Amino acid sequence: MKTLQEVKQAEVTDVQNAVRSILDNHGINPVFTMPYMACALELYRICKKYSGTTKENEAKIALDKWFARGLNAEVLADIAAYFGITWSAPS
């Protein structure tokens, strides 16, 4: 029987692998991986904690924050899509 820790760690590993794949598809240099991973883990936490409109609003706030920090909007949108969130960069 797996412990809760093992289950959650497997979920986080899946998220990290998916984000690495997204970054590779966009040609993002591995040096710049950490901010995207931090964003993805924040979205993972939001998706586990909230649902519905609250989840969408919290995710938009987080994505807007990471965009303001200089991350690529297309990559952020793809990461958001992995979590089932629709997002576009603020104009």
Residue, then its C-alpha position, 0 to 999 in steps of 0.5 A: m500500500k502506498t502512503l499519501q506522501e508517495v502518491k503526492q510525490a508521484e503526482v508532483t513528478d508527473v507535473q515536473n515531467a509534463v512541464r519539462s516536455i512543454l519547455d523542451n517543445h518551446g526550446i526554453n534553455p534548461v537554465f530558465t527551468m526553475p521559474y516555470m517549475a515554480c509556477a507549475l507547482e503553484l498551479y498544482r497547489i491551486c488546483k488541489k485547494y480550489s475549484g470552479t471560479t475561485k480556482e480560475n481566479e487564483a490561477k489567473i492571479a498566479l499566471d499574471k504574476w509569473f508573466a510580470r516576472g518575465l516568463n514567456a506568455e505562450v509557455l505559461a498558457d501551455i502550462a495552464a492548459y496542462f491543468g485545464i486552465t485557459w489563460s492569456a497574457p494581460s494586454 
